[in-house]
Amino acid sequence: MRSVRWGVLSRCVAAAVGGYALATTLSAAIAALVAAGLGAMARADAVLVAMQLSFVVYVGAVMWAFAARSAARAWLGLGLPALLSALVARALL
């Protein structure tokens, strides 16, 4: 029973923290990609579009955290894309 509680707590933290990290880094990467020339938008418009998409990404991340087979997979499934999008955003900004 105790390990089930820790699993649920870990998923809740993964959903909140990992989802936030994924949403912010992915929105920064999208804004950087669009502003860098992959789209015909101004930088301010690219940021607005990316920030609006971040809400959808955050909801998807929360759903992923509770749909994953284990808490470790939830962390991995949120951490790796967040790391990759942070690297893309860092390279372009």
LUMSE-121613 format. One record per residue (C-alpha): y, x, z; residue in one letter; residue number from 1. Coordinates in Angstrom, 2 decimals. Layout:
<sites>
<site><y>Y</y><x>X</x><z>Z</z><code>A</code><pos>NUM</pos></site>
...
</sites>
This chain:
<sites>
<site><y>0.00</y><x>0.00</x><z>0.00</z><code>M</code><pos>1</pos></site>
<site><y>2.35</y><x>2.82</x><z>0.82</z><code>R</code><pos>2</pos></site>
<site><y>1.93</y><x>4.52</x><z>-2.57</z><code>S</code><pos>3</pos></site>
<site><y>2.73</y><x>1.24</x><z>-4.33</z><code>V</code><pos>4</pos></site>
<site><y>6.04</y><x>1.06</x><z>-2.48</z><code>R</code><pos>5</pos></site>
<site><y>6.90</y><x>4.63</x><z>-3.43</z><code>W</code><pos>6</pos></site>
<site><y>6.03</y><x>3.83</x><z>-7.05</z><code>G</code><pos>7</pos></site>
<site><y>8.33</y><x>0.83</x><z>-7.06</z><code>V</code><pos>8</pos></site>
<site><y>11.10</y><x>2.82</x><z>-5.38</z><code>L</code><pos>9</pos></site>
<site><y>10.68</y><x>5.60</x><z>-7.91</z><code>S</code><pos>10</pos></site>
<site><y>10.87</y><x>3.12</x><z>-10.79</z><code>R</code><pos>11</pos></site>
<site><y>14.02</y><x>1.57</x><z>-9.31</z><code>C</code><pos>12</pos></site>
<site><y>15.67</y><x>4.98</x><z>-9.03</z><code>V</code><pos>13</pos></site>
<site><y>14.49</y><x>5.89</x><z>-12.53</z><code>A</code><pos>14</pos></site>
<site><y>15.93</y><x>2.64</x><z>-13.87</z><code>A</code><pos>15</pos></site>
<site><y>19.28</y><x>3.13</x><z>-12.16</z><code>A</code><pos>16</pos></site>
<site><y>19.80</y><x>6.89</x><z>-12.45</z><code>V</code><pos>17</pos></site>
<site><y>17.73</y><x>7.66</x><z>-15.52</z><code>G</code><pos>18</pos></site>
<site><y>19.03</y><x>4.61</x><z>-17.36</z><code>G</code><pos>19</pos></site>
<site><y>22.60</y><x>5.58</x><z>-16.59</z><code>Y</code><pos>20</pos></site>
<site><y>22.00</y><x>9.16</x><z>-17.72</z><code>A</code><pos>21</pos></site>
<site><y>20.38</y><x>8.01</x><z>-20.94</z><code>L</code><pos>22</pos></site>
<site><y>23.09</y><x>5.45</x><z>-21.70</z><code>A</code><pos>23</pos></site>
<site><y>25.96</y><x>7.87</x><z>-21.13</z><code>T</code><pos>24</pos></site>
<site><y>24.47</y><x>10.83</x><z>-22.95</z><code>T</code><pos>25</pos></site>
<site><y>23.32</y><x>8.73</x><z>-25.87</z><code>L</code><pos>26</pos></site>
<site><y>26.72</y><x>7.08</x><z>-26.21</z><code>S</code><pos>27</pos></site>
<site><y>28.38</y><x>10.51</x><z>-26.17</z><code>A</code><pos>28</pos></site>
<site><y>25.97</y><x>11.76</x><z>-28.83</z><code>A</code><pos>29</pos></site>
<site><y>26.54</y><x>8.70</x><z>-31.01</z><code>I</code><pos>30</pos></site>
<site><y>30.30</y><x>9.01</x><z>-30.69</z><code>A</code><pos>31</pos></site>
<site><y>30.12</y><x>12.71</x><z>-31.53</z><code>A</code><pos>32</pos></site>
<site><y>27.88</y><x>12.09</x><z>-34.54</z><code>L</code><pos>33</pos></site>
<site><y>30.07</y><x>9.33</x><z>-35.93</z><code>V</code><pos>34</pos></site>
<site><y>33.30</y><x>11.22</x><z>-35.29</z><code>A</code><pos>35</pos></site>
<site><y>31.84</y><x>14.44</x><z>-36.73</z><code>A</code><pos>36</pos></site>
<site><y>31.60</y><x>12.99</x><z>-40.19</z><code>G</code><pos>37</pos></site>
<site><y>28.45</y><x>10.90</x><z>-40.35</z><code>L</code><pos>38</pos></site>
<site><y>30.58</y><x>7.78</x><z>-40.45</z><code>G</code><pos>39</pos></site>
<site><y>33.94</y><x>6.78</x><z>-41.80</z><code>A</code><pos>40</pos></site>
<site><y>35.40</y><x>5.83</x><z>-38.42</z><code>M</code><pos>41</pos></site>
<site><y>38.25</y><x>7.15</x><z>-36.40</z><code>A</code><pos>42</pos></site>
<site><y>37.32</y><x>8.89</x><z>-33.15</z><code>R</code><pos>43</pos></site>
<site><y>38.61</y><x>6.03</x><z>-30.98</z><code>A</code><pos>44</pos></site>
<site><y>36.58</y><x>3.47</x><z>-32.94</z><code>D</code><pos>45</pos></site>
<site><y>33.48</y><x>5.65</x><z>-32.71</z><code>A</code><pos>46</pos></site>
<site><y>33.86</y><x>5.86</x><z>-28.93</z><code>V</code><pos>47</pos></site>
<site><y>34.27</y><x>2.08</x><z>-28.64</z><code>L</code><pos>48</pos></site>
<site><y>31.17</y><x>1.40</x><z>-30.74</z><code>V</code><pos>49</pos></site>
<site><y>29.13</y><x>3.96</x><z>-28.81</z><code>A</code><pos>50</pos></site>
<site><y>30.21</y><x>2.55</x><z>-25.46</z><code>M</code><pos>51</pos></site>
<site><y>29.25</y><x>-0.97</x><z>-26.53</z><code>Q</code><pos>52</pos></site>
<site><y>25.83</y><x>0.28</x><z>-27.62</z><code>L</code><pos>53</pos></site>
<site><y>25.39</y><x>1.98</x><z>-24.25</z><code>S</code><pos>54</pos></site>
<site><y>25.04</y><x>-1.43</x><z>-22.57</z><code>F</code><pos>55</pos></site>
<site><y>22.09</y><x>-2.26</x><z>-24.80</z><code>V</code><pos>56</pos></site>
<site><y>20.57</y><x>1.18</x><z>-24.17</z><code>V</code><pos>57</pos></site>
<site><y>20.92</y><x>0.74</x><z>-20.40</z><code>Y</code><pos>58</pos></site>
<site><y>19.15</y><x>-2.63</x><z>-20.44</z><code>V</code><pos>59</pos></site>
<site><y>16.38</y><x>-1.15</x><z>-22.57</z><code>G</code><pos>60</pos></site>
<site><y>16.05</y><x>1.78</x><z>-20.19</z><code>A</code><pos>61</pos></site>
<site><y>15.69</y><x>-0.52</x><z>-17.19</z><code>V</code><pos>62</pos></site>
<site><y>13.02</y><x>-2.52</x><z>-19.00</z><code>M</code><pos>63</pos></site>
<site><y>11.24</y><x>0.70</x><z>-19.96</z><code>W</code><pos>64</pos></site>
<site><y>11.23</y><x>1.94</x><z>-16.36</z><code>A</code><pos>65</pos></site>
<site><y>9.26</y><x>-1.11</x><z>-15.25</z><code>F</code><pos>66</pos></site>
<site><y>7.09</y><x>-1.43</x><z>-18.35</z><code>A</code><pos>67</pos></site>
<site><y>5.77</y><x>2.14</x><z>-18.27</z><code>A</code><pos>68</pos></site>
<site><y>2.21</y><x>2.70</x><z>-17.05</z><code>R</code><pos>69</pos></site>
<site><y>3.31</y><x>4.92</x><z>-14.18</z><code>S</code><pos>70</pos></site>
<site><y>6.49</y><x>6.04</x><z>-12.48</z><code>A</code><pos>71</pos></site>
<site><y>6.01</y><x>9.54</x><z>-13.88</z><code>A</code><pos>72</pos></site>
<site><y>5.92</y><x>8.17</x><z>-17.42</z><code>R</code><pos>73</pos></site>
<site><y>9.03</y><x>6.15</x><z>-16.68</z><code>A</code><pos>74</pos></site>
<site><y>10.86</y><x>9.30</x><z>-15.58</z><code>W</code><pos>75</pos></site>
<site><y>9.56</y><x>11.24</x><z>-18.56</z><code>L</code><pos>76</pos></site>
<site><y>10.41</y><x>8.47</x><z>-21.00</z><code>G</code><pos>77</pos></site>
<site><y>13.97</y><x>8.36</x><z>-19.74</z><code>L</code><pos>78</pos></site>
<site><y>14.50</y><x>12.04</x><z>-19.02</z><code>G</code><pos>79</pos></site>
<site><y>13.47</y><x>13.54</x><z>-22.35</z><code>L</code><pos>80</pos></site>
<site><y>15.68</y><x>11.33</x><z>-24.55</z><code>P</code><pos>81</pos></site>
<site><y>18.58</y><x>11.85</x><z>-22.13</z><code>A</code><pos>82</pos></site>
<site><y>18.11</y><x>15.60</x><z>-22.35</z><code>L</code><pos>83</pos></site>
<site><y>17.90</y><x>15.57</x><z>-26.13</z><code>L</code><pos>84</pos></site>
<site><y>20.96</y><x>13.37</x><z>-26.54</z><code>S</code><pos>85</pos></site>
<site><y>22.89</y><x>15.56</x><z>-24.08</z><code>A</code><pos>86</pos></site>
<site><y>22.03</y><x>18.61</x><z>-26.16</z><code>L</code><pos>87</pos></site>
<site><y>23.17</y><x>16.87</x><z>-29.34</z><code>V</code><pos>88</pos></site>
<site><y>26.41</y><x>15.74</x><z>-27.71</z><code>A</code><pos>89</pos></site>
<site><y>27.03</y><x>19.22</x><z>-26.31</z><code>R</code><pos>90</pos></site>
<site><y>26.44</y><x>20.83</x><z>-29.71</z><code>A</code><pos>91</pos></site>
<site><y>28.85</y><x>18.50</x><z>-31.49</z><code>L</code><pos>92</pos></site>
<site><y>31.63</y><x>18.23</x><z>-28.92</z><code>L</code><pos>93</pos></site>
</sites>
